[in-house]
Amino acid sequence: PAALLCLDEPTNHLDLASREVLEDALAEFAGTIVFISHDRYFINRIATRVVEVDRGHLTTYLGSYDDYLAHKSTAQPPTPPNSRREPAGRRTGAGSGGSADGGSAGASSGGSADGGSAGAISGPPHKKSSKKERKDSTPRNLDREIKAIKVRLAAVETQIHEMEARLQEIGLALADPDLYRDGQRARDIAQARKDTEERVAWLMKEWEELSLRLSAVSGEAR
């Protein structure tokens, strides 16, 4: 496409205000965006197509990350890529460990769903471990995975602290009677609280999943 934007972990090292500015800008982008991210909230807000990468095979799911999870939970077959028209100038996608094509945003995440990485997608359970899979479980690979999970955990914890501080600021603003003299500003701040609470909920869920994954991988490494 003429307008193609590729992003790798675009929300890393951004504070809350900067992430919101980035999300708003990407939501208005009319071209194609392919991105890799472990930020589930970011993927769910931006992506409109998920591409699952499993052992070299690509499967496309139309919709957001939540839509993808709904497809997987009900074991519904994926929608063929060209079976439904999307709004003009708004084709996006999210995938795991590969690429996503689409317009206003696409996501690709190299993690796994049980590791808590946002937009990351795990394939179906294996019936029998292959030689390659056994090789991937070597101490060196496990140590590398443990390190990656710890890095992501630290990033998630930082984001949670930032957003909890932001919620305190919003709470103080909403407690000010003068705020309600400006109806539009009051509505904007109330919406900001709702958005921030939703983001915190996403991050808390990811933190729990990452913690469980870290415990499991650490057990394998012993």
QUIFENJO-V330553 format. One record per residue. N is the residue number from 0. RES is the residue in three letters. OMEGA is omega in whole degrees, 0 to 359 (999 if undefined). Layout:
N_RES_OMEGA ; N_RES_OMEGA
This chain:
0_PRO_181 ; 1_ALA_180 ; 2_ALA_181 ; 3_LEU_180 ; 4_LEU_179 ; 5_CYS_184 ; 6_LEU_178 ; 7_ASP_182 ; 8_GLU_187 ; 9_PRO_182 ; 10_THR_178 ; 11_ASN_175 ; 12_HIS_176 ; 13_LEU_174 ; 14_ASP_186 ; 15_LEU_182 ; 16_ALA_180 ; 17_SER_178 ; 18_ARG_180 ; 19_GLU_178 ; 20_VAL_179 ; 21_LEU_181 ; 22_GLU_179 ; 23_ASP_181 ; 24_ALA_180 ; 25_LEU_179 ; 26_ALA_180 ; 27_GLU_183 ; 28_PHE_186 ; 29_ALA_182 ; 30_GLY_181 ; 31_THR_178 ; 32_ILE_172 ; 33_VAL_181 ; 34_PHE_175 ; 35_ILE_181 ; 36_SER_171 ; 37_HIS_181 ; 38_ASP_185 ; 39_ARG_180 ; 40_TYR_180 ; 41_PHE_180 ; 42_ILE_184 ; 43_ASN_180 ; 44_ARG_190 ; 45_ILE_190 ; 46_ALA_173 ; 47_THR_175 ; 48_ARG_178 ; 49_VAL_176 ; 50_VAL_179 ; 51_GLU_178 ; 52_VAL_182 ; 53_ASP_178 ; 54_ARG_175 ; 55_GLY_180 ; 56_HIS_179 ; 57_LEU_175 ; 58_THR_184 ; 59_THR_175 ; 60_TYR_176 ; 61_LEU_178 ; 62_GLY_182 ; 63_SER_177 ; 64_TYR_176 ; 65_ASP_178 ; 66_ASP_178 ; 67_TYR_180 ; 68_LEU_178 ; 69_ALA_177 ; 70_HIS_184 ; 71_LYS_183 ; 72_SER_180 ; 73_THR_179 ; 74_ALA_177 ; 75_GLN_177 ; 76_PRO_181 ; 77_PRO_177 ; 78_THR_177 ; 79_PRO_186 ; 80_PRO_186 ; 81_ASN_185 ; 82_SER_181 ; 83_ARG_179 ; 84_ARG_178 ; 85_GLU_179 ; 86_PRO_181 ; 87_ALA_177 ; 88_GLY_183 ; 89_ARG_178 ; 90_ARG_183 ; 91_THR_181 ; 92_GLY_177 ; 93_ALA_182 ; 94_GLY_182 ; 95_SER_175 ; 96_GLY_181 ; 97_GLY_184 ; 98_SER_176 ; 99_ALA_177 ; 100_ASP_183 ; 101_GLY_190 ; 102_GLY_191 ; 103_SER_172 ; 104_ALA_175 ; 105_GLY_182 ; 106_ALA_173 ; 107_SER_182 ; 108_SER_184 ; 109_GLY_181 ; 110_GLY_179 ; 111_SER_185 ; 112_ALA_181 ; 113_ASP_175 ; 114_GLY_175 ; 115_GLY_181 ; 116_SER_186 ; 117_ALA_180 ; 118_GLY_179 ; 119_ALA_187 ; 120_ILE_178 ; 121_SER_180 ; 122_GLY_179 ; 123_PRO_181 ; 124_PRO_181 ; 125_HIS_178 ; 126_LYS_182 ; 127_LYS_181 ; 128_SER_177 ; 129_SER_178 ; 130_LYS_181 ; 131_LYS_181 ; 132_GLU_178 ; 133_ARG_178 ; 134_LYS_181 ; 135_ASP_181 ; 136_SER_178 ; 137_THR_181 ; 138_PRO_181 ; 139_ARG_180 ; 140_ASN_178 ; 141_LEU_178 ; 142_ASP_179 ; 143_ARG_179 ; 144_GLU_178 ; 145_ILE_180 ; 146_LYS_181 ; 147_ALA_179 ; 148_ILE_180 ; 149_LYS_178 ; 150_VAL_180 ; 151_ARG_178 ; 152_LEU_180 ; 153_ALA_179 ; 154_ALA_180 ; 155_VAL_179 ; 156_GLU_178 ; 157_THR_180 ; 158_GLN_179 ; 159_ILE_179 ; 160_HIS_180 ; 161_GLU_184 ; 162_MET_175 ; 163_GLU_176 ; 164_ALA_178 ; 165_ARG_178 ; 166_LEU_177 ; 167_GLN_178 ; 168_GLU_180 ; 169_ILE_179 ; 170_GLY_177 ; 171_LEU_179 ; 172_ALA_181 ; 173_LEU_179 ; 174_ALA_181 ; 175_ASP_181 ; 176_PRO_181 ; 177_ASP_181 ; 178_LEU_189 ; 179_TYR_171 ; 180_ARG_177 ; 181_ASP_185 ; 182_GLY_182 ; 183_GLN_179 ; 184_ARG_178 ; 185_ALA_179 ; 186_ARG_180 ; 187_ASP_181 ; 188_ILE_177 ; 189_ALA_178 ; 190_GLN_178 ; 191_ALA_177 ; 192_ARG_180 ; 193_LYS_180 ; 194_ASP_182 ; 195_THR_177 ; 196_GLU_178 ; 197_GLU_180 ; 198_ARG_178 ; 199_VAL_179 ; 200_ALA_177 ; 201_TRP_183 ; 202_LEU_178 ; 203_MET_178 ; 204_LYS_179 ; 205_GLU_180 ; 206_TRP_180 ; 207_GLU_181 ; 208_GLU_178 ; 209_LEU_180 ; 210_SER_178 ; 211_LEU_180 ; 212_ARG_179 ; 213_LEU_179 ; 214_SER_181 ; 215_ALA_182 ; 216_VAL_178 ; 217_SER_177 ; 218_GLY_178 ; 219_GLU_184 ; 220_ALA_182 ; 221_ARG_999
